[in-house]
Amino acid sequence: MRSIALANSIRSLAWAAIFLAATGSHGAEQAPQTVGWSTLKMLTTSTPQNSPVRQLQGKRVSIPGFMVPLEDDAQEVTEFLLVPYAGACIHVPPPPPNQMVYVQLIHGGKAKMSFTDPIVVTGTLKISNVKSPYGDVSYDLDGESVKPYVEQ
């Protein structure tokens, strides 16, 4: 009897593992990694592939910063630049490419437009070359959410 119960338990665990692998459900969604500007500015043309900043490629991250809207006269925006300080890009020169993140909100998302309120953007980060009206940008982020920044 004991061996039958053990075999049934093993079979149940095997089916659960197969189900989780097939559906991609490995428990709760993994929390995003918080990334600061000191990490993002490490990216240069000579940054090695195994560096911490290059390891962020394709990862779900949260980045605090300030919005530079790319849409004129909008109360809410779907795309913007995320920069490390308020007013960046508005006064020349703009920050270097490794200090700007192009954010495009996914799933029809919109964010309240603000030049001065700090925000936190969460989404999937890609290292890429994006052209913007304010210059070249080193990062592209598929934005899931934009929230007010709350100091911890």
Accessible surface in RSA format (square Angstrom, percent):
REM  Atomic radii and reference values for relative SASA: ProtOr
REM  Chains: A
REM  Algorithm: Lee & Richards
REM  Probe-radius: 1.40
REM  Slices: 20
REM RES _ NUM      All-atoms   Total-Side   Main-Chain    Non-polar    All polar
REM                ABS   REL    ABS   REL    ABS   REL    ABS   REL    ABS   REL
RES MET A   1   191.50  99.2 153.02 101.3  38.48  91.6 136.25 115.8  55.25  73.2
RES ARG A   2   214.33  90.0 205.13 104.6   9.20  21.9  83.68 114.4 130.65  79.2
RES SER A   3    82.22  69.5  72.05  96.2  10.17  23.4  50.75 108.1  31.48  44.1
RES ILE A   4   107.18  61.0 105.27  78.4   1.90   4.6 107.18  77.2   0.00   0.0
RES ALA A   5    59.25  54.5  52.22  80.6   7.03  16.0  57.68  81.2   1.58   4.2
RES LEU A   6   112.11  62.4 107.78  77.1   4.34  10.9 111.21  78.1   0.90   2.4
RES ALA A   7    43.76  40.2  36.74  56.7   7.02  16.0  41.14  57.9   2.61   6.9
RES ASN A   8    70.33  48.5  68.62  66.3   1.71   4.1  24.03  57.8  46.30  44.7
RES SER A   9    60.40  51.0  53.38  71.2   7.02  16.2  27.76  59.1  32.64  45.7
RES ILE A  10   102.82  58.5 101.98  76.0   0.84   2.0 102.24  73.6   0.59   1.6
RES ARG A  11   130.77  54.9 126.16  64.3   4.60  11.0  50.68  69.3  80.09  48.5
RES SER A  12    72.06  60.9  61.36  81.9  10.70  24.7  35.45  75.5  36.61  51.3
RES LEU A  13   127.40  71.0 123.04  88.0   4.36  11.0 123.56  86.8   3.83  10.3
RES ALA A  14    49.61  45.6  40.10  61.9   9.50  21.6  48.44  68.2   1.16   3.1
RES TRP A  15   161.79  64.9 159.42  77.2   2.37   5.6 143.56  76.5  18.23  29.6
RES ALA A  16    48.75  44.8  40.41  62.4   8.34  19.0  48.04  67.7   0.71   1.9
RES ALA A  17    59.22  54.4  50.39  77.8   8.82  20.1  55.29  77.9   3.92  10.4
RES ILE A  18   100.12  57.0  95.89  71.4   4.23  10.2  99.26  71.5   0.86   2.3
RES PHE A  19   123.48  61.8 119.18  73.8   4.30  11.2 123.29  74.8   0.19   0.5
RES LEU A  20    70.79  39.4  70.79  50.6   0.00   0.0  70.79  49.7   0.00   0.0
RES ALA A  21    73.39  67.5  49.55  76.5  23.83  54.2  51.58  72.6  21.81  57.8
RES ALA A  22    86.11  79.2  43.28  66.8  42.83  97.4  54.74  77.1  31.37  83.1
RES THR A  23    70.32  50.0  36.19  36.7  34.13  81.3  44.39  59.6  25.94  39.2
RES GLY A  24    50.54  62.3   0.00   N/A  50.54  62.3  25.34  69.5  25.20  56.4
RES SER A  25    50.53  42.7  44.62  59.5   5.91  13.6  25.01  53.3  25.52  35.8
RES HIS A  26   140.15  76.6 107.93  75.0  32.22  82.4  80.09  82.5  60.06  69.9
RES GLY A  27    63.26  78.0   0.00   N/A  63.26  78.0  40.55 111.3  22.70  50.8
RES ALA A  28   103.02  94.7  64.64  99.8  38.39  87.3  75.98 107.0  27.04  71.6
RES GLU A  29   133.77  76.8 100.39  75.9  33.38  79.5  54.00 104.4  79.77  65.1
RES GLN A  30   151.97  85.0 140.05 102.4  11.92  28.4  49.79 106.0 102.19  77.5
RES ALA A  31    83.26  76.6  61.00  94.1  22.27  50.7  65.52  92.3  17.74  47.0
RES PRO A  32    42.14  30.7  28.08  25.6  14.06  51.1  28.13  23.2  14.01  87.1
RES GLN A  33    97.90  54.7  89.21  65.2   8.69  20.7  37.88  80.6  60.03  45.5
RES THR A  34   103.21  73.4  79.42  80.5  23.80  56.7  52.60  70.7  50.61  76.5
RES VAL A  35     3.60   2.4   0.94   0.8   2.66   6.4   3.60   3.1   0.00   0.0
RES GLY A  36    30.89  38.1   0.00   N/A  30.89  38.1  23.50  64.5   7.39  16.6
RES TRP A  37    34.68  13.9  30.61  14.8   4.07   9.6  29.92  16.0   4.76   7.7
RES SER A  38    78.66  66.5  69.13  92.3   9.52  21.9  43.43  92.5  35.23  49.4
RES THR A  39    38.02  27.0  37.28  37.8   0.74   1.8   9.71  13.0  28.31  42.8
RES LEU A  40     0.00   0.0   0.00   0.0   0.00   0.0   0.00   0.0   0.00   0.0
RES LYS A  41   118.87  58.0 109.03  66.9   9.84  23.4  52.84  47.6  66.03  70.3
RES MET A  42    84.39  43.7  68.64  45.4  15.74  37.5  50.23  42.7  34.15  45.2
RES LEU A  43    14.50   8.1  10.34   7.4   4.16  10.4  10.34   7.3   4.16  11.2
RES THR A  44    72.17  51.3  60.28  61.1  11.88  28.3  65.80  88.4   6.37   9.6
RES THR A  45   146.96 104.5 112.69 114.2  34.27  81.7  90.77 121.9  56.20  85.0
RES SER A  46    97.25  82.2  68.96  92.0  28.29  65.2  52.66 112.1  44.58  62.5
RES THR A  47    16.08  11.4   5.91   6.0  10.17  24.2   8.07  10.8   8.01  12.1
RES PRO A  48    82.58  60.2  72.18  65.8  10.40  37.8  82.58  68.2   0.00   0.0
RES GLN A  49   137.34  76.8 128.99  94.3   8.35  19.9  65.86 140.2  71.49  54.2
RES ASN A  50   122.43  84.4 102.65  99.2  19.78  47.6  36.33  87.4  86.10  83.2
RES SER A  51    11.65   9.8   7.23   9.6   4.42  10.2  11.65  24.8   0.00   0.0
RES PRO A  52    86.02  62.7  77.04  70.2   8.98  32.6  82.92  68.5   3.10  19.2
RES VAL A  53     0.00   0.0   0.00   0.0   0.00   0.0   0.00   0.0   0.00   0.0
RES ARG A  54    46.26  19.4  38.45  19.6   7.81  18.6   3.15   4.3  43.11  26.1
RES GLN A  55    94.62  52.9  89.02  65.1   5.60  13.3  35.45  75.5  59.17  44.9
RES LEU A  56     4.59   2.6   4.59   3.3   0.00   0.0   4.59   3.2   0.00   0.0
RES GLN A  57    89.25  49.9  76.53  55.9  12.72  30.3  43.88  93.4  45.37  34.4
RES GLY A  58    45.95  56.7   0.00   N/A  45.95  56.7  21.24  58.3  24.71  55.4
RES LYS A  59   105.91  51.7 103.97  63.8   1.94   4.6  57.21  51.5  48.70  51.9
RES ARG A  60    71.46  30.0  60.94  31.1  10.52  25.0  34.63  47.3  36.83  22.3
RES VAL A  61     0.00   0.0   0.00   0.0   0.00   0.0   0.00   0.0   0.00   0.0
RES SER A  62    12.12  10.2  12.12  16.2   0.00   0.0   6.75  14.4   5.37   7.5
RES ILE A  63     0.00   0.0   0.00   0.0   0.00   0.0   0.00   0.0   0.00   0.0
RES PRO A  64    33.14  24.2  32.74  29.8   0.40   1.5  32.92  27.2   0.22   1.4
RES GLY A  65     6.04   7.4   0.00   N/A   6.04   7.4   5.22  14.3   0.82   1.8
RES PHE A  66    38.12  19.1  38.12  23.6   0.00   0.0  38.12  23.1   0.00   0.0
RES MET A  67     2.17   1.1   0.28   0.2   1.89   4.5   0.28   0.2   1.89   2.5
RES VAL A  68     2.08   1.4   2.08   1.9   0.00   0.0   2.08   1.8   0.00   0.0
RES PRO A  69    14.85  10.8   5.52   5.0   9.33  33.9   5.52   4.6   9.33  58.0
RES LEU A  70    39.88  22.2  10.14   7.3  29.74  74.8  14.85  10.4  25.03  67.4
RES GLU A  71    54.43  31.2  44.17  33.4  10.26  24.4  23.27  45.0  31.16  25.4
RES ASP A  72   135.21  94.7 109.66 109.1  25.55  60.4  30.70  72.3 104.51 104.2
RES ASP A  73   156.81 109.8 107.21 106.7  49.60 117.3  44.23 104.1 112.57 112.3
RES ALA A  74    25.12  23.1  15.80  24.4   9.32  21.2  20.89  29.4   4.23  11.2
RES GLN A  75   156.84  87.7 148.88 108.8   7.97  19.0  59.17 126.0  97.67  74.1
RES GLU A  76    93.98  54.0  81.96  62.0  12.02  28.6  18.17  35.1  75.81  61.9
RES VAL A  77     0.18   0.1   0.00   0.0   0.18   0.4   0.18   0.2   0.00   0.0
RES THR A  78    44.93  32.0  44.93  45.6   0.00   0.0  30.52  41.0  14.41  21.8
RES GLU A  79    47.03  27.0  47.03  35.6   0.00   0.0   2.63   5.1  44.39  36.2
RES PHE A  80     0.00   0.0   0.00   0.0   0.00   0.0   0.00   0.0   0.00   0.0
RES LEU A  81     0.00   0.0   0.00   0.0   0.00   0.0   0.00   0.0   0.00   0.0
RES LEU A  82     0.03   0.0   0.03   0.0   0.00   0.0   0.03   0.0   0.00   0.0
RES VAL A  83     0.21   0.1   0.21   0.2   0.00   0.0   0.21   0.2   0.00   0.0
RES PRO A  84    33.38  24.3  14.73  13.4  18.65  67.8  14.73  12.2  18.65 115.9
RES TYR A  85   111.29  52.0 111.05  63.2   0.23   0.6  89.66  67.4  21.62  26.7
RES ALA A  86    48.77  44.8  27.78  42.9  20.99  47.8  28.05  39.5  20.72  54.9
RES GLY A  87    23.57  29.1   0.00   N/A  23.57  29.1  17.36  47.6   6.21  13.9
RES ALA A  88     2.30   2.1   0.00   0.0   2.30   5.2   2.30   3.2   0.00   0.0
RES CYS A  89     7.56   5.7   0.00   0.0   7.56  17.8   0.01   0.0   7.55   8.1
RES ILE A  90    82.11  46.7  54.67  40.7  27.45  66.2  57.74  41.6  24.38  66.1
RES HIS A  91   135.04  73.8 126.06  87.6   8.98  23.0  85.71  88.3  49.33  57.4
RES VAL A  92   134.38  88.4 113.11 102.4  21.27  51.2 113.21  98.4  21.16  57.4
RES PRO A  93   112.20  81.8 103.33  94.2   8.87  32.2 103.71  85.6   8.50  52.8
RES PRO A  94    47.66  34.7  35.35  32.2  12.32  44.8  35.35  29.2  12.31  76.5
RES PRO A  95     8.21   6.0   1.34   1.2   6.87  25.0   4.98   4.1   3.23  20.1
RES PRO A  96    77.08  56.2  69.46  63.3   7.62  27.7  76.86  63.5   0.22   1.4
RES PRO A  97    57.92  42.2  57.92  52.8   0.00   0.0  57.92  47.8   0.00   0.0
RES ASN A  98    21.29  14.7  20.58  19.9   0.71   1.7   3.25   7.8  18.04  17.4
RES GLN A  99    20.57  11.5  20.57  15.0   0.00   0.0   8.72  18.6  11.85   9.0
RES MET A 100     1.37   0.7   1.37   0.9   0.00   0.0   1.37   1.2   0.00   0.0
RES VAL A 101     0.00   0.0   0.00   0.0   0.00   0.0   0.00   0.0   0.00   0.0
RES TYR A 102    31.76  14.8  31.76  18.1   0.00   0.0  21.05  15.8  10.71  13.2
RES VAL A 103     0.00   0.0   0.00   0.0   0.00   0.0   0.00   0.0   0.00   0.0
RES GLN A 104    87.90  49.2  87.90  64.2   0.00   0.0  11.94  25.4  75.96  57.6
RES LEU A 105    17.22   9.6   5.20   3.7  12.02  30.2   5.20   3.7  12.02  32.3
RES ILE A 106    56.91  32.4  49.18  36.6   7.72  18.6  53.60  38.6   3.30   9.0
RES HIS A 107   174.69  95.5 126.86  88.2  47.84 122.4 102.15 105.3  72.54  84.4
RES GLY A 108    71.10  87.7   0.00   N/A  71.10  87.7  41.77 114.6  29.32  65.7
RES GLY A 109    25.82  31.8   0.00   N/A  25.82  31.8  25.59  70.2   0.23   0.5
RES LYS A 110   132.15  64.5  99.03  60.8  33.11  78.8  43.07  38.8  89.07  94.9
RES ALA A 111     5.98   5.5   0.79   1.2   5.19  11.8   5.98   8.4   0.00   0.0
RES LYS A 112   155.49  75.9 141.96  87.1  13.52  32.2  97.47  87.7  58.02  61.8
RES MET A 113    57.75  29.9  46.23  30.6  11.52  27.4  46.23  39.3  11.52  15.3
RES SER A 114    17.25  14.6  11.94  15.9   5.31  12.2  14.26  30.4   2.99   4.2
RES PHE A 115    85.06  42.6  80.80  50.0   4.26  11.1  80.88  49.0   4.18  12.0
RES THR A 116    99.60  70.8  87.31  88.5  12.29  29.3  65.13  87.5  34.47  52.1
RES ASP A 117    71.89  50.4  71.75  71.4   0.13   0.3  18.33  43.1  53.56  53.4
RES PRO A 118    54.17  39.5  52.31  47.7   1.86   6.8  52.31  43.2   1.86  11.6
RES ILE A 119    12.90   7.3  12.90   9.6   0.00   0.0  12.90   9.3   0.00   0.0
RES VAL A 120    35.51  23.4  34.61  31.3   0.90   2.2  34.61  30.1   0.90   2.4
RES VAL A 121     0.00   0.0   0.00   0.0   0.00   0.0   0.00   0.0   0.00   0.0
RES THR A 122    14.75  10.5  14.75  15.0   0.00   0.0   4.40   5.9  10.35  15.6
RES GLY A 123     0.00   0.0   0.00   N/A   0.00   0.0   0.00   0.0   0.00   0.0
RES THR A 124    45.34  32.2  45.31  45.9   0.03   0.1  23.52  31.6  21.82  33.0
RES LEU A 125     0.02   0.0   0.02   0.0   0.00   0.0   0.02   0.0   0.00   0.0
RES LYS A 126    67.70  33.0  67.70  41.5   0.00   0.0  40.84  36.8  26.86  28.6
RES ILE A 127    41.33  23.5  22.72  16.9  18.61  44.9  22.72  16.4  18.61  50.5
RES SER A 128    39.90  33.7  28.42  37.9  11.48  26.4  39.04  83.1   0.86   1.2
RES ASN A 129   142.81  98.5 113.73 109.9  29.08  70.0  27.54  66.3 115.26 111.4
RES VAL A 130    27.72  18.2  23.70  21.5   4.02   9.7  27.31  23.7   0.41   1.1
RES LYS A 131   164.20  80.1 139.73  85.7  24.46  58.2 103.44  93.1  60.75  64.7
RES SER A 132    20.41  17.2   0.82   1.1  19.60  45.1   6.79  14.5  13.62  19.1
RES PRO A 133   112.40  81.9  67.25  61.3  45.15 164.1  81.24  67.1  31.16 193.6
RES TYR A 134    70.00  32.7  61.40  34.9   8.60  22.4  34.40  25.9  35.60  43.9
RES GLY A 135    30.98  38.2   0.00   N/A  30.98  38.2  29.00  79.6   1.98   4.4
RES ASP A 136    65.71  46.0  59.28  59.0   6.43  15.2  14.07  33.1  51.64  51.5
RES VAL A 137     0.72   0.5   0.00   0.0   0.72   1.7   0.19   0.2   0.53   1.4
RES SER A 138    14.44  12.2  13.76  18.4   0.68   1.6   2.29   4.9  12.15  17.0
RES TYR A 139     0.00   0.0   0.00   0.0   0.00   0.0   0.00   0.0   0.00   0.0
RES ASP A 140    29.22  20.5  29.22  29.1   0.00   0.0   0.00   0.0  29.22  29.1
RES LEU A 141     0.04   0.0   0.04   0.0   0.00   0.0   0.04   0.0   0.00   0.0
RES ASP A 142    43.40  30.4  43.08  42.9   0.31   0.7   5.43  12.8  37.96  37.9
RES GLY A 143     0.28   0.3   0.00   N/A   0.28   0.3   0.00   0.0   0.28   0.6
RES GLU A 144    72.53  41.6  41.94  31.7  30.59  72.8  22.74  44.0  49.79  40.7
RES SER A 145    34.97  29.6  29.00  38.7   5.98  13.8  29.19  62.1   5.79   8.1
RES VAL A 146    37.77  24.9   8.88   8.0  28.89  69.6   8.88   7.7  28.89  78.4
RES LYS A 147   127.39  62.1 126.27  77.5   1.12   2.7  71.47  64.3  55.92  59.6
RES PRO A 148   108.28  78.9  99.45  90.7   8.83  32.1 100.75  83.2   7.53  46.8
RES TYR A 149    88.85  41.5  72.03  41.0  16.83  43.8  40.52  30.5  48.33  59.6
RES VAL A 150   110.53  72.7 102.09  92.4   8.43  20.3 105.17  91.4   5.36  14.5
RES GLU A 151   144.53  83.0 120.62  91.3  23.91  56.9  35.11  67.9 109.42  89.3
RES GLN A 152   211.07 118.0 139.90 102.2  71.17 169.5  79.96 170.2 131.10  99.4
END  Absolute sums over single chains surface
CHAIN  1 A     9719.9       7892.5       1827.4       5871.5       3848.4
END  Absolute sums over all chains
TOTAL          9719.9       7892.5       1827.4       5871.5       3848.4
